[in-house]
Amino acid sequence: MPKKTAKLHSVVFFIYPGVKLLDLAGPLQVFNDATDQLSGAQTYRTALVSADGAEVATDTPVSVRSEPAAQWCNPIDTLVVVGGRGAQAASRNAVVVDTLKRLANRSHRIASICTGAFLLGAAGLLEGRRAVTHWRYCTDLARDHPETRVDTNPIFIRDGHIWTSAGVTAGIDLALALVQQDLGRDASLSIARDLVVFAVRSGGQDQFSTTLHSQVSDQSSRFDKLHAWMQENLHDDLSVEALSDRVGMSPRNFARQYQASTGSTPAKAVEAMRVEAARRYLEETDLTVVRVAEICGFRSDERMRKSFIRTLGVPPHDYRRQFQGEVSSTPHDEES
């Protein structure tokens, strides 16, 4: 007797002129690469739809074909609204917004990539919800949709059956999180490995990495190699004396040159890197606070507690509880 074919989970990408190609291609690739861990069978059926079904221009020379949204009469498992330069114009287009509303009414789960959140807002899907978009446009989203609680920090947010993400590559993180919800963590990690994704990032992580911020601040690139080494050796001695010795400078001259180049003292830069690393451990592992403090170079959990309070306003134990609470239950979770 032949095996019964499992129902494919439908993922519909809603696109419009001016979408960002990577906002579309990254998440699309994640879903197309997802297979059942036991049988190897495809688990998702993907489609690109637009209001009129025409060929859609992206922000690159590449255009993509789409299907007319009117053809989709069946329930949709996951609806993904892609971001891009054309998002705000599309959010003011009544035909596009009405089409999105009809698709959303048939969708079990809805997600936006980057500025796709503007279309969700225009369709009334973010009212009373917490959401995020690309950091450049968070202020605009909050202004256009004051009924939405816009959080500028996370790379993605789940509020009930609505998911929103920050810009560009955060769409891949969001797609991996959706796969994890559907198929489990092992399936998500397997796709990440195949795509050579450096790390599977949780939604609570900041859009800005401390190391990247240091690189942007240091316009001369003078301390790029030092920053990379610091990030990989947080448990080592990162005092001014040790760092100055590493770059072959006197402690006083190093401290002066470092602040002139980056706008921060070496001590503050080290603390920021250690706090960022500790946050990831608290978000993604069950390691004790004492162990996290040791790994990240704080030397004691009390020193880490003081750093957390100084930089984040909460101690590590409360941060972990707050973070876990945000991702596991939200005001609208009863809808999901």
N, C-alpha and C positions, 0 to 999 in steps of 0.2 A: 504494500500500500504506500503510495507516495507521501512524502512529508508535507504537512500543511505549511504553506508559505506565510511567514510572519508579515503582518501589516507594516508597511513602511511609514515612518513618522514624517509627515509633510512639513517642510520648511520653505516658506514663501518669502522671498526678498522683494520688498516694494521699492522700486527705483523711479527716478525722474531725471530730467536733464541736469547735468552738472554734478552728478554723484562722484564721490572720490573713489577711484578704482580700488585702492587697497582696502577701504572700508567694506567694499563688496567682496573682493577676491579672497581676503584673509579668512573671514568667517565662512564663506562658501566652501573654501578648501577644507576647513575643519569638518564640516558636516559631510562633504563628499568622501572624506577619508575614513569616516567612522564606520566600523564594521562590528558585527557581533563577535564577542571574544571567543565563543565556542565554535560557531559554524563558519565564521568569516563572511557571512552574508551581509549585504548592504542593509543599513538600518534607517537611512534617511532618503527621502525623495525631495530634491530641491527644485525650485523654479524661480525664475525672475519675471516679475509682473510689473506693469506700469498702468497708468490710467487709460492710455489709448493703445497699448500694445505695439508701439512703434520702436524703432531702433533708438537707443538712448545714448547720448554723448556723455562721456565721463570727463574728468578733469585732465585726461591724457589724450593722445591721438587715438586711443582704443575706444571704440563704441561697442555696445553690447545689445544683443537682441532681447526682446521682452515679449511676454504674452499679455493680452488684454485682461485686466483684472476681472472684467465681466464674465470671463469663462470660469472663474473660480466660484462655484456655487456650493461646494462641499465644505464641511468643517476643516479648519486649518489648525494643525497642532502648534506650530510656531510661526509667527509673523515677525519678520525682521525688517525694520525701516532703516535704510542705509543713509549715511551722512554725506556731506560734500558742500561745495560752494553754492550749489543751487538750492540748498535746504530751506533757507529763509524765504526765497522767492516762491518755492513750492508750497511752503506753509501758508502763503497768502493767495494761493490759487484755489478757488472754491471747488473746482472739479477734482483736483488732486486730493484735497482734504476730504471731500465727500466720498471719494473712492476708498480712501484709507479707512474711514469710519465703517463702511460696509464690510471691508475685509476684517477689521478689528472685531466687529460683532460676531464673526464666525470663528474667531481665533481663541484657542485655549490659553496660549502664552504669547506675549507681545514683547518685542525687544527693539531697542534703537541703538544704532552705532553712531557715536560722535554727535554731529548736529542733526541727526535724524530725530533727536529729542524735540526739536522745534515743530516737527510735523505731529508728533504725539501730543504736544501741547496744544496745537491748533485744532486737533481732533477731540480735545477735551479729555484725553486719556491720562493726563498727569495731575488732574485736579485733586488737591489734598494729599498728593503723594510726594515722596522724596525721590529726587532724580539728580543725574549728573550729565554733563556733556564735556566737550573739549574745554580745557581751562580758559582758552581765549574767549569763549562764548558763554561762560557761566553767568556773567553779569547781564548779558543780553537776554538769556533765557529767563532769569529771575525778573527782569524788567517786563518782558512780554507776557509772563505767566506768573503773576504774584501769588496765585493760589497754589503754586508748586514750591516745595521746600528744596531749593537747589543747593546741593553740597558740592563744594569746589574740589574736594580732596580725593575721593575714591576713584579707582579705575573703572569700577562698575558697581551698580546698586540694584538690588532686588527689592521691590515693594509689592508684595503679593504676586500677581501674575504678570506684572510689568517690570521689565529689566531695562536699565539704561546704562550706557557706557561712555567713557571718556573717548579721546580721539584715536583714530587710526589703529595702531597695533593693539590697543585695549579691546578692540572688537574681537581679536583672536582670543584674548583672555575670557571675554564674555562667552564666546562660542564654546570654548573648552569647559566653562562652568555649566553651560546648558547641557552639553554632552554628559558631564559628570552627573547632573541631576537625573538624566534619562537612563544612562548606561552604567554609571558607577565610576569611581575614581580611577580604577585600573585602565578603563577604556580611554578616559581623558588623558592620562599620562602616556599611554601608548601612542596616541595621535601626536601629542606634544613632542615625543621623541622622534617620530617619523618626520615631523616638520622642523626638527632641530630648534625647537623653542627652548631658550636657555633655562627658563623656570616657569612653572605653572603658578601664576600670581593670583592671590586671593583678592576679592573685590575691595577689601578694606585698605589695600595698599594705596599710597599716595600717587597722584599723577606725576609728581616730581620725585626723582631719586636724589638723595643727598650728593652722591658722586657726580651726577650730571649737573646739578646746581653748582657744584664746585668748579666743574669744567667750564660752565658758561660764565661764571664770575671771573675765572682766571683767563682773561682774554689773551694773555700772552702765551698760554699753554705751558708756562714754565714749570708748573707743579703737577702736570697730568700724570706722569709716571709715578710720582710720589702718592697721589690720590689713589691710583689703582693698587699700589702696594699696600697702602693703609687699609683699603677695603678688604683685601685678602688676609690681612694680619691684625685684625682688631684685638685679638687676645694678647698681642705683644706689647712691649713698652712703647707707647706712642707719645712720650713726653716731648717737650720742645727740644730738650738736649738730644734725645734719641733721633728725632726727625731731622734736626739740623746736621747731625753727624752723618745721616744717610745721604744728604744732598751736598755734603762737604762745605758747610757754612758754619759760622759761629752761631750759637743760640740767639744772641741779640740781633745779629744781622738777619738771620732766618726769620725770626718772629716779625721783624719790621718789613722785610720784603714780602713775606707771605700775606700779611694783612694788606699791604699796598696792592698786591695782585688780586686777592680774592675778596677783600672786604670783610674778612673774618679772622679772628685769632686762630692759631693752630689748635688751641684747647677746645674752642667752640666747634671747630670743624670735626675734631675727633669725637666729641660728645654727640654731635648730630649723626655721624656715621654709626656709632654704637647704638644709639637709640633706634635708628631706622632698622638695623639688623635685629635688635631685640624685639621690636614690634613684629617683624616677620616670624620669628620663632614663637612668640606668644599667639599669633594668629593661626599658624599652620601646624604647630606641634603641641604635644602634651608635656613637654619638658617643664620641670619645675622652674620657678622664678630664680631660685638659687643657681640652677644649672645654666639657665640662659644668661644670667649675669656673668658667670664664669666664662662661657664661650665668647661672649661679646667684649670681654676685657674690662668689665667694671670692677673686678676684684672682689666685690661683695654685693649682695642684694640690696643693702642699704644705700650704697652709692648709686646703684641703678634706680632705686626708688626716688632719690633726690633728683636725678637727671630727668626722669619721667615727669615728675611734678614741675620741674623748672621748664621743660620744653613742651609738654603736652597738657599739663594741668591736672593729671591724674596719676596715681601710683600704678605699678605694673599689674597687680591683681585686679584692680578696678578696670584697667584698660582691657585686659583679657575678657572679663565678664561683659563689659560694654560692647566689645567687638563681636563676641559670640552671640550676644543678644541681638545685635543689629542684623547679622546675617542669617540667624536661625528663625527669627520671628519679627515680623514687621506689622504695622497697623492693619494691613490688608491681607495678611496671610490666609485668612479664612476663605479667600476667593480661590486660592491655588489648589 
